[in-house]
Amino acid sequence: MAKVSFYLFEKSPERQVDSTCRLCRKILRQPERIWLLCADPALQQELDEKLWNFDPASFIPHGIDQPDATVCISAQLPEQPGWIIFNFNPEALEPDAKFSHIIEIIENNEPAKQLGREKYKQYRRFGIQPNTFKL
């Protein structure tokens, strides 16, 4: 069963997209593959642009709907196993053997916090005890 982690930005105004780039850079120090699950085309484009420009000293290889990339941005779930999934959609992901880890990034605003609470409850109903990291 996939591990689930919530990253809560309680004291930081950092946006979800910026946080994602930082976490991707950290995760990719290991031989991992990251799937950014996002149904919103505007957010997909924002993620794509930010991953190109996030850090001038390093490059995060990625692509939209390119499952061969180290980081794939897509509205669909991956077909192959072993991905770390960043879930940008409004509902929790049901456990699946394809996912090694599901990451939920919660911005420091009330609508995002409320959505995060609902997702947390959904994961609990699936029998998962999510990890929580307050930043």
C-alpha positions, -999 to 999 in steps of 0.1 A, spaced: 0 0 0 13 35 -9 26 58 18 8 91 20 24 124 31 8 158 36 30 188 35 13 217 53 26 252 48 13 267 80 37 296 84 48 300 49 31 318 20 49 295 -4 26 283 -32 19 248 -41 38 250 -74 70 263 -57 68 237 -30 64 210 -56 95 221 -75 116 221 -42 103 186 -33 109 173 -68 145 185 -67 150 169 -33 134 136 -43 153 133 -75 186 131 -56 175 94 -54 167 73 -85 129 80 -83 102 89 -108 76 116 -101 41 118 -115 23 152 -111 -14 143 -113 -32 174 -124 -65 177 -143 -63 215 -146 -46 225 -179 -37 259 -166 -20 244 -135 -2 218 -158 12 247 -178 22 266 -146 40 235 -133 57 229 -166 70 265 -168 81 266 -131 100 233 -135 120 249 -164 127 281 -145 127 270 -108 165 269 -103 189 283 -128 217 261 -114 198 228 -120 174 213 -144 144 190 -135 137 168 -165 100 167 -171 72 167 -197 35 170 -200 20 135 -208 55 121 -213 56 89 -191 93 83 -201 103 116 -184 117 115 -149 89 139 -139 56 135 -158 27 161 -156 -6 144 -166 -43 144 -160 -42 106 -161 -27 81 -136 4 62 -147 1 28 -162 34 16 -149 42 10 -112 68 27 -90 58 63 -92 57 90 -65 24 108 -71 19 144 -63 -19 148 -62 -32 182 -74 -68 169 -78 -95 177 -53 -101 141 -42 -78 116 -24 -63 88 -45 -75 53 -38 -46 30 -28 -30 13 -58 1 -9 -61 14 15 -88 21 42 -63 50 40 -39 41 73 -23 13 99 -26 22 135 -17 -4 162 -9 8 198 -7 -15 220 13 -11 258 9 -16 282 38 -51 294 30 -85 283 44 -100 267 12 -68 247 7 -68 236 44 -104 226 42 -98 205 11 -67 190 28 -88 180 58 -113 162 35 -86 144 17 -70 133 50 -104 118 61 -107 100 27 -72 84 32 -82 73 67 -113 57 53 -91 38 28 -72 25 59 -41 47 54 -26 67 82 -10 97 64 22 113 76 20 151 82 49 175 78 43 211 90 66 236 73 
